[in-house]
Amino acid sequence: MIEVCYDHFSGERFRHGTSILRWRPDKAPRQCSFEQLKQKVADPMKLLKQK
């Protein structure tokens, strides 16, 4: 497995500026999925609330 750096991806394809960072002999292929790339969506209203 390898670790990559990327600027953008769409669908299930990396786009624009993808490069290999390093080899990952510690990872099995089944441990690497697009699920890892999903980002949490922040609620902007929570940012406005003061405690």
C-alpha positions in Angstrom: 0.0 0.0 0.0 1.0 3.6 -0.5 0.0 6.9 1.2 -0.9 9.7 -1.3 -1.3 13.4 -1.2 -4.0 14.9 -3.3 -5.7 18.2 -4.0 -9.1 16.9 -5.2 -11.1 13.8 -5.9 -14.5 13.2 -7.5 -16.5 10.0 -7.5 -13.9 7.3 -6.7 -11.0 8.9 -8.6 -8.2 11.1 -7.4 -7.8 14.3 -9.5 -5.3 17.2 -9.7 -2.0 17.1 -8.0 -1.9 13.5 -6.7 1.5 12.3 -5.6 2.9 9.3 -3.6 4.0 10.3 -0.1 5.4 6.9 1.1 5.0 3.2 1.1 2.8 1.7 3.8 3.9 -1.9 4.5 2.0 -1.7 7.8 -1.4 -1.4 6.0 -3.4 -4.2 4.3 -5.4 -3.3 1.2 -8.7 -4.0 3.0 -7.8 -1.3 5.6 -7.7 1.4 2.9 -11.0 2.7 1.6 -12.7 5.9 0.5 -14.6 5.9 3.8 -11.4 7.3 5.3 -11.7 10.4 3.1 -15.1 11.4 4.1 -15.1 14.7 6.1 -17.5 15.7 8.7 -19.8 18.6 7.8 -19.7 21.4 10.4 -22.9 23.0 11.5 -22.3 26.8 11.0 -25.0 27.7 13.5 -22.9 26.0 16.3 -20.1 28.3 15.4 -22.3 31.3 16.1 -23.6 30.1 19.5 -21.6 31.4 22.4 -21.4 29.5 25.7 
